[in-house]
C-alpha cells in the first residue's frame, strides 16, 4: 500500500529529438534527459544543438518539467576545453543538471556550480561508492543496472545522495554498458556513444577443422530482452527511490509517448491504492505495442537466466505506416486537412500524428470528409478532413497505427 507521507518519485523520460521531447512532456514526464551533438552516449540520435538548449529548457520549465543534459561519455585530454564550454552553455540555458560519468565533467560541474548526476556508466552498486561520488560533487547517483531491489533498498538507507534507477528499456550484455565489441568490430566505441550494436545480431559457430557452421541455438545470445518493471512496479515504488528513468533516446516518439504514459498511469494508480493486476495487464499491453525485444525483470528480482531475445529487431504488437502529412489545421472546428501520400485511410483506423511541436497525437477516426461530404475511406492523392481532440500542425507526419510485427 502506498505511503501518504512518501514523496512521489520523479518520472524521467528520454528525448532524442523535438518530437520525443514534446511527446514525453505531454505524456506526463517530470523530467526529460537529452544530449547535444558531443559527449553523450547516444551520439547517433538526432539530438539537440547547444544553441537550442535555451528554448528547450524554457519550453519544459513553462510546463514544470526539468531538463537534464547528458555529458556522459569518457573524455580525452584534448576535449576538456570543449567540455567546459558545453557545461557553461548548459548552465546559461538553465539546464537543471548534467548527467555525467567522467570525473573531469563531475569536477567541472562542481566548479561551475551546476548540479551533477552520476551516470549508470559508473557502476555505482554500493553505498560506499555513492558516498564517494556524492562528496566528489554528485547530487544524484544512477545505480548500476546489476543491483537487486533489496540492494537498492539498503543503499538508499545508507547514502545521503539522491538515488535513481532505470525501470524500462534496452539492456546491454556488458556491465553498465561498458562494451568494446562495437569498437573492435567497427571502430565505433560504445563508450563514446557510437555503438553499432553488433550484439543484437544472430551468430554462427564454425568447426575450424572441416568448416561446418551452426546457428548458435534459437536465441540471440548477446542480445538481452528489454527491461520492463511494470509486472512488479509496486515493489519498485515501495523502495522509495528519488527518480525512475526510462531508457530510449534512440527510439521513436510514439515509443516515448506510450511508455511514459503507461508508467505515469501506474505511478498515479499506486498512490491512489488502485493499482491491481487488471490495470497492470492493460498497461503491459500498451508497453508491448511499441518497440521492444521482449521483456524481462532485469536484475531487480535476482540475476536473470537465459533472458535473451528470440528474434532480430522488435517484438512490438503494432506498427506504424506512413500515409501522409497535415496540410492545414483549423483551430475553431479543431479539424485537420490531411493529404494522403501513400496507401489509404478508412473510418475506424487509428492514426498517429507526429511533429516537432505536436509531439505524438493518437486518434481513432470516427468520421472523415472529402469536400465536406462524409466518406468511409480515401485513397492516395486525395485530401481529407478529420476532426481532432488536440491541436496538430502543418507538415506534421501522419501514420496508420495497426496490429502487426516490425
Residue pairs with C-beta under 8 A, 6 or more apart in sequence:
1 273
2 237
2 270
2 271
2 272
2 273
6 240
8 267
8 271
9 237
9 240
9 241
9 242
9 243
9 244
9 267
10 30
10 31
10 66
10 242
10 243
10 244
11 28
11 29
11 30
11 31
11 243
11 244
11 246
11 260
11 263
11 264
11 267
12 29
12 30
12 31
12 32
12 33
12 68
12 164
12 243
12 244
12 245
12 246
13 24
13 27
13 29
13 31
13 32
13 33
13 246
13 256
13 259
13 260
14 20
14 24
14 32
14 33
14 34
14 169
14 246
14 247
14 248
14 249
14 251
14 256
15 21
15 24
15 32
15 33
15 34
15 249
15 256
16 34
16 35
16 42
16 45
16 46
16 47
16 248
16 249
16 250
16 251
17 45
17 46
17 47
17 48
17 253
17 356
18 48
18 356
18 357
19 253
19 354
19 355
19 356
19 358
19 359
19 360
20 249
20 251
20 252
20 253
20 256
20 359
21 32
21 34
21 56
21 59
21 60
21 359
22 253
22 356
22 357
22 358
22 359
22 360
23 253
23 254
23 256
23 257
23 260
23 359
23 360
24 32
24 65
24 256
24 257
24 260
24 359
25 32
25 59
25 60
25 63
25 65
25 359
26 257
26 359
26 360
27 256
27 257
27 258
27 260
27 261
27 264
27 360
28 260
28 261
28 264
29 65
29 260
29 264
30 65
30 66
31 65
31 66
31 67
31 68
31 96
31 243
32 60
32 65
32 66
32 67
32 68
33 67
33 68
33 69
33 70
33 99
33 245
33 249
34 47
34 48
34 56
34 67
34 68
34 69
34 70
34 249
35 41
35 42
35 43
35 45
35 47
35 48
35 69
35 70
35 71
35 193
35 249
36 47
36 48
36 49
36 50
36 53
36 69
36 86
37 43
37 47
37 48
37 49
38 82
38 86
39 70
39 71
39 72
39 73
39 75
39 79
39 82
39 83
39 86
39 105
39 193
40 47
40 70
40 71
40 72
40 73
40 193
41 70
41 72
41 73
41 119
41 121
41 177
41 193
42 70
42 193
42 249
42 250
43 73
43 192
43 193
43 194
44 193
44 194
44 195
44 250
45 249
45 250
48 56
50 86
50 89
50 90
50 93
53 67
53 69
53 89
53 90
53 93
53 95
54 92
54 93
54 94
56 67
56 93
57 67
57 93
57 94
57 95
57 96
58 94
60 66
60 67
61 67
61 94
66 96
66 97
67 94
67 95
67 96
68 95
68 96
68 97
68 98
68 99
68 117
69 86
69 90
69 95
69 97
69 98
69 99
70 98
70 99
70 100
70 119
70 249
71 83
71 86
71 87
71 90
71 98
71 99
71 100
71 105
72 99
72 100
72 101
72 102
72 105
72 119
72 121
72 193
73 101
73 102
73 191
73 192
73 193
74 101
74 102
74 191
74 192
75 83
75 102
75 104
75 105
80 104
80 108
83 104
83 105
83 108
84 108
84 112
87 98
87 105
87 108
87 109
87 112
87 114
88 112
90 98
90 114
91 112
91 113
91 114
95 114
96 115
97 114
97 115
97 116
97 117
97 139
97 140
98 105
98 109
98 114
98 115
98 116
98 117
99 116
99 117
99 118
99 119
99 142
100 106
100 109
100 116
100 117
100 118
100 119
101 118
101 119
101 121
101 122
103 136
105 116
106 116
106 118
106 133
106 136
106 137
106 138
107 136
107 137
109 115
109 116
109 137
110 116
110 136
110 137
115 139
115 140
116 137
116 138
116 139
117 138
117 139
117 140
117 141
117 142
117 162
117 164
118 124
118 133
118 138
118 140
118 141
118 142
119 142
120 142
120 143
120 144
120 145
120 166
120 176
120 177
121 176
121 177
121 178
121 191
122 129
122 133
122 141
122 142
122 144
122 176
123 129
123 144
123 146
123 175
123 176
123 178
124 130
124 133
124 141
124 142
124 143
124 144
125 143
125 144
125 146
125 147
125 151
125 155
126 151
126 155
127 154
127 155
127 157
127 158
127 159
129 141
130 141
130 143
130 155
130 158
130 159
130 161
130 163
131 158
131 159
131 160
131 161
133 141
133 161
134 141
134 159
134 160
134 161
138 161
139 161
139 162
140 161
140 162
140 163
140 164
140 242
140 243
141 159
141 161
141 162
141 163
141 164
142 164
142 165
142 166
142 245
143 152
143 155
143 163
143 164
143 165
144 175
144 176
145 166
145 171
145 172
145 176
145 177
145 227
145 298
145 299
146 175
146 176
146 299
147 155
147 165
147 299
147 300
148 299
148 300
148 301
148 302
149 235
149 236
149 239
149 300
149 301
152 163
152 165
152 239
152 241
152 300
153 239
155 163
156 163
156 239
156 240
156 241
162 242
162 243
163 241
163 242
163 243
164 241
164 242
164 243
164 244
164 245
165 236
165 241
165 243
165 244
165 245
166 227
166 245
166 246
166 247
166 298
167 227
167 229
167 233
167 236
167 244
167 245
167 246
167 263
168 226
168 227
168 228
168 229
168 230
168 246
168 247
168 248
168 259
168 263
168 287
169 226
169 227
169 246
169 247
169 248
169 251
169 259
170 226
170 227
170 247
170 248
170 293
171 224
171 225
171 226
171 227
171 296
171 298
172 179
172 190
172 199
172 224
173 179
173 199
173 222
173 223
173 224
174 181
174 190
177 190
178 190
178 191
179 190
179 191
179 195
179 199
180 189
180 190
180 191
181 190
181 198
181 199
181 222
182 188
182 189
182 190
182 194
182 195
182 196
182 197
182 198
183 189
183 190
183 191
185 196
185 198
186 196
186 198
188 194
188 195
188 196
189 195
198 222
199 222
199 223
200 220
200 222
200 223
200 293
200 309
200 312
201 220
201 222
201 223
201 312
202 215
202 216
202 220
202 312
203 215
203 216
203 220
203 221
203 222
204 213
204 214
204 215
204 216
205 213
205 214
205 216
206 212
206 213
206 214
207 213
218 310
219 306
219 308
219 309
219 310
220 308
220 309
220 310
220 311
220 312
221 308
222 308
223 293
223 308
223 309
224 293
224 296
224 304
224 307
224 308
224 309
225 292
225 293
225 294
225 295
225 296
225 307
225 308
225 309
226 292
226 293
226 294
226 295
226 296
227 247
227 295
227 296
227 297
227 298
228 284
228 287
228 292
228 295
228 296
228 297
229 236
229 297
229 298
229 300
230 262
230 263
230 266
230 280
230 283
230 284
230 287
231 280
231 284
231 297
232 297
232 300
232 301
233 263
233 266
233 267
233 270
233 275
233 280
234 270
234 275
235 300
236 244
236 300
237 267
237 270
244 263
244 267
246 256
246 259
246 260
246 263
248 255
248 256
248 259
251 290
251 291
252 290
252 291
253 354
253 359
253 360
254 290
254 320
254 352
254 354
254 360
254 362
254 401
255 290
255 291
256 360
257 359
257 360
257 362
258 286
258 287
258 289
258 290
259 287
259 290
261 286
262 283
262 286
262 287
263 283
265 279
265 283
266 275
266 279
266 280
266 283
269 275
269 279
284 295
285 317
287 295
288 295
288 315
288 316
288 317
289 316
289 317
289 318
290 316
290 318
291 314
291 316
291 406
292 314
292 315
292 316
293 309
293 311
293 313
293 314
293 315
294 309
294 310
294 315
296 304
296 307
297 304
298 304
309 315
313 406
314 405
314 406
315 405
315 406
316 405
316 406
317 403
317 404
317 405
318 401
318 402
318 403
318 404
319 401
319 402
319 403
319 404
319 405
319 406
320 352
320 399
320 400
320 401
320 402
321 342
321 343
321 399
321 400
321 402
322 341
322 342
322 397
322 398
322 399
323 338
323 340
323 341
323 342
323 343
323 344
323 345
323 351
323 398
323 399
323 400
324 338
324 339
324 340
324 341
324 342
324 345
324 397
324 398
325 338
325 339
325 341
325 395
325 396
325 397
325 398
326 336
326 337
326 338
326 353
326 355
326 392
326 393
326 394
326 395
326 396
326 398
327 337
327 338
327 339
327 383
327 394
328 336
328 337
328 394
329 335
329 336
329 337
329 388
329 391
329 392
329 393
329 394
330 336
330 337
331 391
333 387
334 387
334 388
334 389
334 390
334 391
335 385
335 386
335 387
335 388
336 353
336 385
336 386
336 388
336 392
337 383
337 384
337 385
338 345
338 383
338 384
338 385
338 386
338 398
339 382
339 383
340 378
340 379
340 380
340 381
340 382
340 383
340 384
341 380
342 380
343 380
343 400
344 377
344 378
344 379
344 380
345 351
345 365
345 368
345 377
345 378
345 384
345 400
346 365
346 376
346 377
346 378
347 365
347 366
347 367
347 368
347 375
347 376
347 377
348 364
348 365
348 366
349 364
349 365
349 400
349 402
350 362
350 363
350 364
350 365
350 400
350 401
350 402
351 362
351 363
351 364
351 365
351 386
351 398
351 399
351 400
351 401
352 360
352 361
352 362
352 363
352 398
352 399
352 400
352 401
353 360
353 361
353 362
353 363
353 388
353 392
353 396
353 397
353 398
353 399
354 360
354 361
354 396
354 397
354 399
355 392
355 393
355 395
355 396
355 397
357 393
358 390
358 391
358 392
358 393
358 396
361 388
361 390
361 392
361 396
362 401
363 386
363 388
363 389
365 386
367 374
367 386
367 387
368 374
368 375
368 376
368 378
368 384
368 385
368 386
369 375
369 384
369 385
369 386
370 378
370 382
370 383
370 384
370 385
372 385
375 384
378 384
